Amino acid sequence: MMLRLGYMGIPFSNSEEAALRFVDKCDLEDVKMIPLMCSKNVVEALEHKEIDLGVVAVKNAIAGAVVETEMAMKGKDIIETVENVDVPIHHYLYIKRPGCEIRVIASHVQALLQCKNNLEKLYPGTKKMEVADTAYAAEMLAAGSLSDEVAVICRKEAGDHYELTILKENIEDDERNMTTFALMRLKNQGRPNGLS
C-alpha cells in the first residue's frame, strides 16, 4: 500500500528536500509525495486521514520558531512527532531576466527573516512581499503572476527549474543557517513501513 507523505511547500522547496531526507532516514517505501503548500494544510490533511505522514518546518537557527507551524498545531493533541531532521538552508535571489530593476523582494516569511540583514545591506528600503512558499515565489515570477520588478528568494533548484536569472547566492544572514523539520502523524495510527 502506498504511503502518502504530505509536506508544506511545493516541489523544489526546502520542505520537499526535508521530506526526501525523511524518506531516506526512515527507509520509507512506496511513497507518494504530496505538496500541500502550508503547515495548516498538512495538519488538516493528517486530521482527515488524507495523508499518512506530514512534514512541517518547526524551527530555524536564525529566525527561530516557525509561527505558521505553531499556529497550525495549536490544540492538535492528536498529532505526534515521529522524527526530526535538520536541513541546511541556503537562499538565492533570482530575477525574471537580466536587467530587471528590483522594487520588491518576495518569498516565504521565514526566508525573508533569514536574509533580513543582508537584504537591508544589498537593497536598502526595498519592499518585502510574503508568499506561501519559496518555490512558489519562483513559480509565480516565472509565470508572470509577479511583476518583473519583483526578485524572489528561493532554493537554487527552484530558480533553475523555472529558468530565472540568478542575482545573488547564499544571501542568508548566517552561512550555518539550518531549519529543523518534523515528521508527524496521527497518534495511535500504527507504524507505516520502516518507522519504529
Stockholm file with secondary structure:
# STOCKHOLM 1.0

chainA/1-196         MMLRLGYMGIPFSNSEEAALRFVDKCDLEDVKMIPLMCSKNVVEALEHKEIDLGVVAVKNAIAGAVVETEMAMKGKDIIETVENVDVPIHHYLYIKRPGCEIRVIASHVQALLQCKNNLEKLYPGTKKMEVADTAYAAEMLAAGSLSDEVAVICRKEAGDHYELTILKENIEDDERNMTTFALMRLKNQGRPNGLS
#=GR chainA/1-196 SS CCEEEEESSCTTSHHHHHHHHHHHHTTCCSEEEEECSSHHHHHHHHHTTSCSEEEEEEEETTTEECHHHHHHHTTCTTEEEEEEEEEECCCEEEESSTTCCCSEEEECHHHHHHTHHHHHHHSTTCEEEECSCHHHHHHHHHHTSSCTTEEEEECHHHHHHTTCEEEESCCSSSTTCEEEEEEEEETTSCCCTTCC
#=GC SS_cons         CCEEEEESSCTTSHHHHHHHHHHHHTTCCSEEEEECSSHHHHHHHHHTTSCSEEEEEEEETTTEECHHHHHHHTTCTTEEEEEEEEEECCCEEEESSTTCCCSEEEECHHHHHHTHHHHHHHSTTCEEEECSCHHHHHHHHHHTSSCTTEEEEECHHHHHHTTCEEEESCCSSSTTCEEEEEEEEETTSCCCTTCC
//
